[in-house]
């Protein structure tokens, strides 16, 4: 293969299950397999992501509540975390927007999973 062919293949390729798994180790095997099977089909990828979105959102919300609970005696820290979360949501939504009316559902799932990982790392046991 010549360099142009290799470069073109890299530009048009989409992340496979292995690449997604590097972002968060908490993605379900079903999502990774579904995403892999979907290939370049954006509709199928969206279906996969919609199934996973609830699980990742639940993880995120649970970790957020736990961290907020740990900060019960520190109102300033709670406010800071709340503001951080609001900023993260705005950034996620902006970053995952394809155009004015379309959101990349896989992007939302990935960013939510990574954010849940970050918040879970803050939970003290």
BELZI-V232300 format. One record per pair of residues at least 4 apart in sequence whose ideal C-beta (glycine too) atoms are under 7 Angstrom apart, sorted by the first residue. I is the first residue (numbers start at 1). GAP is how many residues later the second one is. Records with the same first field share a line. If there is no record, write none. Layout:
# BELZI-V232300
I = GAP + GAP
This chain:
# BELZI-V232300
1 = 4 + 5
3 = 4
4 = 4
5 = 4
6 = 4
7 = 4
8 = 4
9 = 4
14 = 26
15 = 4 + 5
16 = 20
17 = 4 + 15 + 16 + 18 + 19
18 = 4
20 = 7 + 12 + 15 + 90
21 = 4 + 6 + 11
23 = 87 + 90 + 91
24 = 86 + 89 + 90 + 93
26 = 33 + 87 + 90 + 91
27 = 4 + 5 + 25 + 86
28 = 24 + 27
29 = 4
30 = 4
31 = 4 + 17 + 20 + 21
32 = 4
33 = 4
34 = 4 + 14
35 = 10 + 13 + 71
38 = 6 + 7 + 10
41 = 4
42 = 4
43 = 4
44 = 4
45 = 4 + 61
46 = 4 + 59
47 = 4
48 = 4
49 = 4 + 56 + 57 + 59 + 60
50 = 55
52 = 4 + 57
53 = 4 + 52 + 55 + 56
54 = 4
55 = 4
56 = 4 + 53 + 56 + 57 + 60
57 = 4 + 55
58 = 4
59 = 4 + 57
60 = 4 + 52 + 55 + 56 + 59
61 = 4
62 = 4
63 = 4 + 53 + 56 + 57 + 60
64 = 4 + 21 + 55
65 = 4
66 = 4 + 57
67 = 4 + 14 + 52 + 55 + 56
68 = 10 + 13
70 = 54
71 = 6 + 7 + 10
74 = 4
75 = 4
76 = 4
77 = 4
78 = 4
79 = 4
80 = 4
81 = 4
82 = 4
83 = 4
84 = 4
85 = 4
86 = 4
87 = 4
88 = 4 + 27
89 = 4
90 = 4
91 = 4
92 = 4 + 16 + 19
93 = 4
95 = 12 + 16
96 = 7 + 8 + 11 + 12 + 15
97 = 6
98 = 4 + 5 + 6
103 = 5
104 = 4
105 = 4
106 = 4
107 = 4
108 = 4
109 = 4
110 = 4
111 = 4
112 = 4
113 = 4
114 = 4
115 = 4
116 = 4
117 = 4
